[in-house]
């Protein structure tokens, strides 16, 4: 009877406890860069090789970690298999694996890390790179619209004086 109670308790606990089913959406290079540009989001490029033990460890342990998934929400995540995309590997000067490169929304590199990152280290790298991203000036669109409105108003006044 005691075993049955324990089994029921475990089953009930597993059914009731919240689980994190959130994952990071990974893009291929071209699709991810287009998405980042159109959405104005920064990029995380993960350069890896299938035969690389630290790369596999990050794939299985670091990237699925809920803390890492949460921090990566603001970024477009791109995986680059360096055995298949030597062109991209060369473009970014990658010589060791894994290498994680952080780009701003325009594709300019803001930082990189070479080597394995455990989850908390990855969270810190993401936060540090986020701090290096260019800051947008709030309200710039409003200033631009105000200037356009003033120019149109000035043009209208100038045309009514000529008439």
Buried (B, 14 or more C-beta within 10 A) or exposed (E): EEEEEEEEEEEEEEEEEEEEEEEBEBBEBEEBBEBBBEEEBBBBBBBBBEEBEBBBBBBEBBBBBEBBBBBBEEBBBBBBBBEEBEEBBEEBEBEEBBBBBBBBBEEEBBBBBBEBBEBEBBBEBBEEBBEEBEEEEEEEEEEEEEEEEEEEEEEEEEEEEEE
